Amino acid sequence: MSDTDSFIDEVSEEVRRDRLFALMRRYGWIAVLLVVLVVGGAAFREYSKASDRAAAQAFGDSILAALEADEPQDRVTALAAIEAEDAGARAVLRMLIASEEAAAGNDAAAVEQLNTAARDGDLPEIYREIASFKALVRSDAGVDERRIGFEALAIPGNPLRLLAEEQLALIAVETGDTDDAIARLQRIIADAEVTSGLRRRASQLIVALGGTLEAG
């Protein structure tokens, strides 16, 4: 390579370097801003996670403190005073309050708490269905109303369908329809998703009703 070529290359390199520095002076603030946003965003996420953990821990501590009261009604009062930050926390509180109301013998108040949770549109569907199921179990409503409610929960794909089927079998027993009760219980036992506890309860009830357990 000649001295001229070498000189030209050096000049070209200097020109490119000058252009790069000019671009950096002109647009470097954008790169700095991006770095600040990335770092700031990561810091904010960590702060949010820490805040959420602290809030969840405080919520749990409040519940534990409320449940330490000796009398059910005192526990109801303490639970009702707890602030719920979101729909999920509200659902947990309502179900706990319902449980304590029932322990105090206030079934109507327990059912009211559960029905309120079941109607809360901000809750995930599974929470509403659990609340509805528990309310129906405790309800003193008529046979037809309870049957309609449990049939709505017994549809295919519903996580509570087998428990709802068990309640429908109990309603059949209540109304004297033993054959329907046994048929429902046998379908529960044969279901691939049945739990051991539910299978045992269904089997015991079939025998108590004079039915026979199918071999399998």
Secondary structure, 3 states (H helix, E strand, C coil): CCHHHHHHHHHHHHHHHHHHHHHHHHHHHHHHHHHHHHHHHHHHHHHHHHHHHHHHHHHHHHHHHHHCCCCHHHHHHHHHCCCCCCHHHHHHHHHHHHHHHHHCCCHHHHHHHHHHHHCCCCCCHHHHHHHHHHHHHHCCCCHHHHHHHHHHHCCCCCCCHHHHHHHHHHHHHHCCCHHHHHHHHHHHHHCCCCCHHHHHHHHHHHHHCCCCCCCC
